[in-house]
Amino acid sequence: MLRSTLLALLMTAPLAATALEASARHVDSGKPTVILVHGAFADASSWDKVVMRLTRQGLPVVAVDNPLTSLEDDVAATRRAIDAAPGKVVLVGHSWGGTVITAAGDDPKVSALVYVAAFAPDVGQTSAQQGEHFPVAPGLQRLQEHDGYLSLSREAVASGFAQDLKPAVARRVFEHQLPLKAAALSEPVRVAAWKSKPSWYVVSREDRMLSPQLQAATASRIGAHTRSIAASHVSPLSAPRDVADAILEASGLKPVDGTPLERRAADGAP
């Protein structure tokens, strides 16, 4: 057992050194660390396609596995990732993750915020209050509650959460689902980082979980650089290039194909 343990350590040592060297290069280049915060009914794997595109551009990326047990717990998990980052941070939140980055993003290391089909409450406001005066999205009407946690059935994921994914991919989304503590939606934020940080917002026009009208109004309210895409609620999986391009812009880099977001949106490019 001891021999195998030592062998495993020796085998992983070069990998660890490589990771440290890569981090040092990123710090030298001045590129920020992108920290991705997932939403409800998902886990960090929901960012996999976006991570692939960002790392190709040389950006260091961290996908937070927030527990979805409370706003305080998720903010704490995100702040640990911010603290561990070697330099500046671009903080990205999807759905419920938008509330998390709103509360955690006041850290001086955070240089920009990116909201992806996300909540962005004001000080003293809860996520639940965000939906007032807007249509209730059909997917929200199919939430299941058990022991104080909210979740979605397999069929609800396929038809209301991730309807633009292939069936096999939507099934994996269901299998990776993490339930959200219902009480978290009633927790107000104490700070609103978007008041002092430049923000970007990616609106999902075909969203059946978070009203597209709410998303557009939120983007306008927080003064975000906005792009609107024809995607479901899970745009990080169904439209990863659009999401990655918004993050690249927030990071001070050009989109992957070098075309500005405004031009691509006007041309109707996917």
N, C-alpha and C positions, 0 to 999 in steps of 0.2 A: 504493500500500500504506500509506504514512504517513497519507495523508488518511483512508482507511477506518479505520485504527487510532484516530486522533484522534476521528473521528466516533463510533466505538463507545464510547470512554471518556466522551465528552460525554453520550451517550445513557444510560449506566449510572450516571453521577454522581448523578442524582436518586434512583435506587433505593438507592444506597449510603447517601445521607443519610437516606432514610426508614428504613432498617434501623437506623442508629445512633440515630435518634430513638426508634424502637420499643424498643430496648434500654434507653435511658435511662428511658423510661416504666416499663418492667418493674422496673428497679432502684428507682425512686421508689415504686412500688406495693408493694414488698417481696415480690413473687412470685418463687419460686425458678425456676431453669432446670431443666427436666427433661432429663436425659441418658439416652438409650435405647441399650442395648447388645444387639445381636442374638446369636442362638445359632449353633450349627453348622448347616451345610447351608442357610444363608440369608444375606442381606445387609441393609443398612439399609432397603431398601424394604419389608421385612417389617413395619415399624412405620408404614407410610403411613396406614392408617386410624386408628390411635391418634393420630398426629401431628395429623391433621385435627381430631379432637375436642378435643384439648388446646389447640390454637391458637385455636379458637373461644372458649375460656374465657380467652384472654389470657395463656396461659402461653408463655414462650419455650422452644423445644424444639430439641435437638440429637440427631440419630441418628448414632451412631458407626459408621464402617465399619472394624470391627476385622479384622485380616488372617487370623485363625484359624491362625497359624503356630506360636504357642506361647502359654502363659499370660502369660509376661513381655511378649511383643509386644502382646497384647491389652490387658493392664493399662496399658502405656505409652500406647497410643492413647486409652484411656479417661481416663487422668490428664491428657493434653494437653487434652481437652475440658473437664475439671473446672477446670484452670488458666485456660482461656480464658473461663469463665463469669464474668459480672460480679458475682455475689453467691452466695447459697446455692444448693445443688444437691439435687435429688431424683434419685437414681441408680436406674435400672430395668434389670434383666437378665432376658432370656428364655433358658431352657435352659442351655447352656454359658455364656451371659452372666451367669448367677447366680454362677458361680465367679469370673468377672472382677470383678463388682461387690463380691464378698466381699473380694477382695484389694485392690481400688482404693478402696473406700469408707471407709477410715479417715481420709481427708482431712477437716480441720476444716470445709471448706466444705459437706460432705455432711450434710444435715439428716435424710434418711430414705432407706431402701432399699425397693425393690419387686421382689419375685421373682415371675416369671410362668412357671409350669411349669418350675422352675429348680433347679439344684444350689445348695447353700449349705454348702460344706465347713467343717469346724472347722480350727483351726490344725494344720498338719502333715498334713492329710488331702487326698487327691486326689479328683478328680471320679469316677474309676473306683471308688474305695472307697465312694462314696456308695451304690452299687447293691447292696452286699453285704447279704445277709439279706432281700432283696426279690425279687419275681418279675422275671424278665427280660422286658421289654416286647417284643412281637412284632416291632416295627419295628427294634429293635436287632439282631435276628437276621438282618436283611437288608442290613446294612451292606456296602459294597464297599470294598476297600483297593487303592490303586495308588500306588506310590512313597512309601509311608508316610502317605498321606492317605486319609481316610475320606469316602465320599459315598453317595448313595442313587440308585437307578435311577428312571426316570420312573414306573414302575409302583409302586415302593415309596413314592414321594412321594404318589401318588394314593391308595393304600390304607392306608398306615401312618403317614404323616407329616401329611397334610392331608386326611384322608378326609371332613371336613365342608365342604370348599370345592367350588364348582362345578368341573367338569372343566377349563374354560378358565383359571380362576384357579389351580388346582393345577398346570396346565402352566406358567404364568408363575413359580410358586414353584420348579419344577424348573429352569427356564431361568435363574433368578437364583441358583441354588445355588452356594455357596462351600464347597469341601471343608475339613475340619478335619484338622490334623496329628494323627495318632493319638497321638503321644508327649505331646501337651498334656494328655491325660486322666490321665496319670501324674505330672503336676507338682503337688506339694503347695502349698497356700497358706501364706504366712508370717504373715498376720494374718487375723482374721475380723471384718469390720466390723460384722456383725450383733450382736456381743457388746456394742457400745457405741452403736449407732444404732437408733432405732425402725424396725421392719420390717413390711412387708405381704407377703402371699403369695396369689397367685391359683392355685388348684389346678384342673387340667383333668381332670375325671373320666373322659373318654373318650380319654385320651392313650394312644397305642400306641407311643410312643418312650421316655417316662420314666414308670415305674410310678406310677399315681395313689396307691398305698399309700405309696410313697417320698415323693411330694410332700406328702401329708398329715402324715406323720411328720416331715418336714423342717420344715414350717411350725410344728408343735408344738414341735420341739426348739429352734428359734430364737426362740420366743415371738412369732411374727408375728400381726398382725391378718389373719385368714384369710377368704377367700370361696372357695366351691367352685362351679364352673360346668360345665355339660354342653358340653364343647368338646374338640376334638382338641389335639394338641401345638401347633398354630399358632393359639392363641387370640387373639393380636394381630390376626390377619386374620379369623378366624371369629367372634370375640366381642369386637370392639374396644370396644364401649361398657362392658362389664364391666371390661376391662383399664384403660380410660381413667378410669373411676370410682374404681378403687383408687388410681390415680396421683393423681387430684384430691384424694382424702382424705389421702394422704401429703403432699400439698402444702398441706394446711390449707384446702382448698376443698370445697364441696358437690358431689355428683354432678350431672351435667348436668340431670337432671329434678328435682333437689332432694330426692330420696328417699334416706334413709340406706341404706348397703349392706346392713346386717343386715335391714332391713325388706324390701328388694327380694329378697334371697335367700330369706327366709321365704315371701314371696308367690309365689316361683317366676318372678319377672319375668325376661325375657331380657336 
